[in-house]
Amino acid sequence: LEAQGAEQEKIKEELKNLSEGQNNIVKTQDDISTKLSAILAYLANHP
């Protein structure tokens, strides 16, 4: 039973790391999107 508890803790930790990783991916995508928008706006103003 103790081993099962430890296993559950490990799974919880992995899930936490996974969702943190996903948050970072979303942040990175937003960052790329912002930069892309800035580049496109710049290009639109400089034909």
C-alpha positions as CSV (number, residue, x, y, z in Angstrom):
1,L,0.0,0.0,0.0
2,E,2.9,2.3,0.8
3,A,4.4,1.6,-2.7
4,Q,1.0,2.5,-4.2
5,G,1.0,5.9,-2.4
6,A,4.6,6.6,-3.6
7,E,3.5,5.7,-7.1
8,Q,0.6,8.0,-6.9
9,E,2.8,10.8,-5.7
10,K,5.2,10.2,-8.7
11,I,2.2,10.3,-11.1
12,K,1.0,13.6,-9.5
13,E,4.4,15.1,-9.9
14,E,4.7,14.0,-13.5
15,L,1.3,15.5,-14.2
16,K,2.3,18.8,-12.6
17,N,5.5,18.9,-14.7
18,L,3.4,18.1,-17.8
19,S,1.0,20.9,-17.2
20,E,3.9,23.3,-16.5
21,G,5.4,22.3,-19.8
22,Q,2.2,22.9,-21.6
23,N,1.9,26.4,-20.1
24,N,5.4,27.1,-21.3
25,I,4.4,25.9,-24.8
26,V,1.4,28.2,-24.8
27,K,3.6,31.1,-23.7
28,T,6.1,30.4,-26.4
29,Q,3.3,30.2,-29.0
30,D,2.0,33.6,-27.8
31,D,5.5,35.0,-28.0
32,I,5.9,33.8,-31.6
33,S,2.5,35.1,-32.5
34,T,3.3,38.5,-31.1
35,K,6.7,38.7,-32.9
36,L,5.1,37.5,-36.2
37,S,2.4,40.2,-35.9
38,A,5.1,42.8,-35.3
39,I,7.1,41.6,-38.4
40,L,4.0,41.6,-40.6
41,A,3.0,45.1,-39.4
42,Y,6.5,46.3,-40.2
43,L,6.5,44.8,-43.6
44,A,3.0,46.3,-44.3
45,N,4.5,49.7,-43.6
46,H,7.6,49.2,-45.6
47,P,6.7,47.9,-49.0
